[in-house]
């Protein structure tokens, strides 16, 4: 796994809307420093980094980065009450014809 992905994952989940502008900008800059495409291993690790909300759009950047990986990260339907971003990843893979 590349160092920039390891650093992002090590920082934990994305902050919520109550985070400071500096913290949100730092997360955004870290994500944008990760070259596309990501590997399957990196995509799986990045999928663990979603927070409780969209983090002022940063979660969408994370989702799109994960989708540059070679395979869908989630191949089975997330459990009820799972993180909404995991549900979105799964739904987008289904709608895209990647999962039956």
C-alpha positions as CSV (number, residue, x, y, z in Angstrom):
1,X,0.0,0.0,0.0
2,X,1.4,3.4,-0.9
3,X,2.5,5.7,1.9
4,X,-0.1,8.4,1.1
5,X,-2.9,5.9,1.4
6,X,-1.4,4.5,4.6
7,X,-1.2,8.1,6.0
8,X,-4.8,8.8,5.2
9,X,-6.1,5.6,6.6
10,X,-4.0,6.0,9.8
11,X,-5.8,9.3,10.4
12,X,-9.1,7.4,10.9
13,X,-12.5,8.3,9.6
14,X,-13.4,11.6,7.9
15,X,-14.5,14.2,10.4
16,X,-18.1,15.4,10.6
17,X,-19.6,18.8,9.9
18,X,-18.4,20.1,13.2
19,X,-14.8,19.8,12.3
20,X,-12.7,22.9,11.7
21,X,-12.1,24.2,8.2
22,X,-8.4,23.4,8.6
23,X,-9.1,19.7,9.5
24,X,-11.5,19.3,6.5
25,X,-9.0,21.0,4.2
26,X,-6.2,18.7,5.4
27,X,-8.3,15.6,4.7
28,X,-9.2,16.9,1.3
29,X,-5.6,17.6,0.4
30,X,-4.5,14.2,1.6
31,X,-7.1,12.5,-0.6
32,X,-6.2,14.6,-3.6
33,X,-2.5,13.6,-3.1
34,X,-3.4,9.9,-3.8
35,X,-2.8,9.1,-7.4
36,X,-5.5,7.2,-9.3
37,X,-6.2,4.4,-9.8
38,X,-6.0,2.7,-6.4
39,X,-5.3,-0.9,-5.9
40,X,-7.9,-3.4,-4.5
41,X,-6.1,-3.4,-1.2
42,X,-6.0,0.4,-1.0
43,X,-9.7,0.7,-2.0
44,X,-10.7,-1.7,0.8
45,X,-8.6,0.2,3.3
46,X,-10.0,3.6,2.1
47,X,-13.6,2.3,2.5
48,X,-13.1,2.1,6.2
49,X,-12.5,5.9,6.3
50,X,-16.0,7.2,5.8
51,X,-17.4,9.3,8.6
52,X,-20.9,10.0,9.8
53,X,-21.8,12.6,7.1
54,X,-20.5,13.9,3.8
55,X,-17.8,16.1,5.4
56,X,-18.7,19.0,3.2
57,X,-18.3,16.9,0.0
58,X,-15.0,15.2,1.0
59,X,-16.8,11.9,1.3
60,X,-17.8,12.1,-2.4
61,X,-14.1,12.6,-3.2
62,X,-13.3,9.5,-1.2
63,X,-16.1,7.5,-2.8
64,X,-14.9,8.4,-6.3
65,X,-11.3,7.5,-5.4
66,X,-12.3,4.1,-4.1
67,X,-14.2,3.5,-7.4
68,X,-11.0,3.8,-9.4
69,X,-10.0,0.5,-7.9
70,X,-10.1,-2.7,-10.1
71,X,-13.2,-4.3,-8.5
72,X,-16.2,-3.3,-6.4
73,X,-15.1,-3.1,-2.8
74,X,-18.4,-4.3,-1.4
75,X,-19.8,-7.3,-3.1
76,X,-22.6,-8.1,-0.7
77,X,-25.4,-5.8,0.6
78,X,-24.4,-3.9,3.7
79,X,-26.3,-4.7,6.9
80,X,-29.2,-2.5,7.9
81,X,-27.9,0.5,9.7
82,X,-24.5,0.3,8.0
83,X,-22.7,3.5,7.1
84,X,-24.6,5.3,4.3
85,X,-21.5,5.6,2.2
86,X,-21.0,1.8,2.2
87,X,-24.6,1.5,1.0
88,X,-23.8,4.0,-1.7
89,X,-20.7,2.2,-2.9
90,X,-22.7,-1.1,-3.0
91,X,-25.7,0.5,-4.8
92,X,-23.5,2.2,-7.4
93,X,-21.8,-1.1,-8.1
94,X,-25.2,-2.8,-8.6
95,X,-26.5,0.0,-10.8
96,X,-23.3,0.0,-12.8
97,X,-23.7,-3.7,-13.5
98,X,-20.6,-4.8,-11.6
99,X,-22.7,-6.8,-9.1
100,X,-25.7,-8.9,-9.9
